[in-house]
Amino acid sequence: FAVLDDPAVAKSAEGGGITVTKTPQLAYHVLQLNARNAPLDDVKVRLAIACAIDRQQVLDTAALGEGSVTGPITSPAYRSDPAARPCPTRDVARAKSLLAEAGHTDGVTIRAIVSQGEYATSVNEAQNLQAQLKDAGITLELDVSEIGGYVDKWLAADFDAAVALNGGRPDPDTMYGRYFTSTGNLNKVAGYSSPELDQLFAEGKMTTDAAKRKDIYDQISRHLEDNAVWVWMFSSYAYTATTTGVSGFIPMPNASLQYLRTTSVN
């Protein structure tokens, strides 16, 4: 029994008595932006970055197309519509125009931290993002480090941008309240909060009606996208490889291995 996160390894592993099962994940690949650092404190600069990126290209290049482009909320009950973002497809001309409106006709330079070894696609994602952003006059300087150094910088919010794989949750409040409410324990890392988001998250917690909750979290998703708080890219798969005779394991969309307790080998 093995858990794999590299789509190339998963594709090569199948056969010879090994079965590979892939499970869509709630986790999401994202370029986090620290809106408390200049020039990212200007929404037009953040929007320029978001408009300059073809998410499908990142997915195809870094993860062999194994996944789907996503918005902020990945839970099926509250899923965001990626087509509703300000630039649903790559628009380099608009990105350059937004930079000019922000007073950066000569472009901007952003320092991005990248973990090496935490998950398989991180460096490839970063390099593709770097190449795409260059076309719009945005220089992405990559600070690649092993996971310990990366986490230290991430927790200290010592970055302009961070190439990240974040875990998803079935409920949007537990998924994002810790990031995007002003009192959230990871708000320093998120780099953004607003009174509007505080109010929406509070309403989402108090509301029990499913349709009303869906509307509230749609508003949260639109706010995050319209302000280019982060650049959400794609959700991918987890892969489990088993040899003949292994039974009883149920893969979970949150990557939990809780069903190892029911797994047996004949």
Number of C-alpha atoms within 10 A of each C-alpha: 16 9 17 19 18 18 22 14 12 19 11 9 16 15 10 8 10 14 17 21 15 19 18 18 21 22 23 24 24 23 23 23 26 24 23 16 16 12 18 22 16 15 17 21 28 24 24 27 28 31 27 25 27 21 26 18 19 24 24 14 16 22 22 14 16 19 20 17 21 23 24 29 27 23 18 10 13 21 18 23 17 22 12 13 20 15 21 15 16 17 17 23 13 16 27 24 17 21 24 16 12 15 13 16 13 11 15 18 14 19 15 22 27 27 24 17 12 15 14 18 22 20 18 15 25 26 17 19 22 19 14 22 21 17 15 23 21 24 19 22 16 18 15 17 15 12 15 12 14 21 16 11 16 19 13 11 20 19 21 22 28 26 22 21 19 13 13 22 18 17 15 24 17 12 20 20 21 17 20 26 24 19 13 16 13 17 18 21 22 25 24 21 20 11 9 13 20 18 12 17 21 15 15 22 14 10 13 10 9 12 10 13 21 17 13 20 23 18 16 25 23 20 16 21 23 17 18 25 25 24 25 23 24 25 23 23 23 24 23 20 17 20 16 12 9 14 14 12 17 14 21 15 17 16 18 10 12 12 12 14 9 10 13 11 11 6
